[in-house]
Amino acid sequence: MSTFSIFLVLITIVCFLLVVVIMVQNPKGGGLSSSLGGSTQIGGVQKTTDFLDKSTWTLGGILILLILLSSLSFDGSLGTPDSKIIDKTEEVMPKAATPAPITPAPANEPAKK
């Protein structure tokens, strides 16, 4: 398994976690914190929203870092050497022949009366 493939798996996991954390949040500030009850509980509502906010930013930063590292580890081939699209396109489409030079047609002589 190549380094690039490992980065792809890590990026997929981070994306899934990021979606879960964002879906738990409520845009109006309720989200998970509204189902936990009052502020008398340990941690309270404010701590939950702070944790979700920090985890969103952390996962976003990790995602950007993984994307940058994966682009550095990309060597240009994910399969066999002859699996490149450019090579296959050149095989399918033959090179165009150069057109023959265009010679002007002879001028018609004026019609005799």
N, C-alpha and C positions, 0 to 999 in steps of 0.2 A: 504494500500500500504506500503510495507516494505521500510526500509532505503536503502537497496540494489537496489530496483527498482527505487527509486528516483535518486540514483547515476547513474544508467544505462541511464536514460532519460537525465540527465545533460551531461554525457559523449557523448551521441549521438548528442546533440545540439552543444557542443564544437567542436566535430569532423566535423560537417557540416560547422560551421563558419571557422574552420581552412582550410578546403578544399576551401572555397570561397576566403579567403584571399590569399592563395597560388596561386589559379588560376588567380587572378587579377594581380599578379606580373608577370613580364617578366624576364626571366633569364638573358637577356642582359641589364637590367636596364630600359627598356621602359615601359612596362606594362600600368597601369592606367595613369602614369605620362605623357606618350607620347600623350595621347588623350586630355590632359588638356591644351595644348598649350605651350606658352613660359613662361619664368620665371618672366614675368611682372605681372602675376596673383597673387592674395593674397595666401600666403602659398608657392607658387612656386613648382617646380618639386622635389627639394631636400626634402622638408618637406613631400611630399606624400610618397616617398620611405622610409623615416625614419619612418613614421607612419605605413606603411605596414610591415616593418621589425620588429618594436617593437611589433606590434599586433601579428605577427607570433610567436615571442618568448613568449609573454604573454599567448597566447592561448595554446602553447605547454606546458608551465609550469603548467597552470591550468589543462590541460588534465592529466599530470603525477600526480598531486596532487589528482585529483578526482579518478584516478585509484587506488592509494595507499589507499585512504580513503574507497573506495568501497571494497577493499580486506579486510580491517579491519572490515567492517560491515557485511561481508558475514558470515551467520550462518550455511551454509551447506545444507539448504533445501529451495527450491523455490516453492514447492508445498506441497502435502500431505506427511506424514511421510513414507508411503509405496511406494514412487515414486523413491527411490534410485535405481540406475542401478545395484549396487552390489547385493542387495537383490534379484532383479528380475533374475539376472544371476544365483544365487545359486538355485533358485526355478526351473529354466529351466533345468539346468545341475545337475542331481543327483550325489551324491558323489560316486566316483569309489570304487568298492569293492576291498578288498585286494586280491591280487593273491594267489592262492594255492601254497604251497611250491613245488618246482620241485624235483622229486625223480629221480635219475639216472636209466636209463633202464638197465635191467640185461644184462650182457655181453654174447654174443653168444658163445656157446661152439664150439670148433674147429670141423670142419666136419670130420666124421670118414670115412676111406677109405675101 
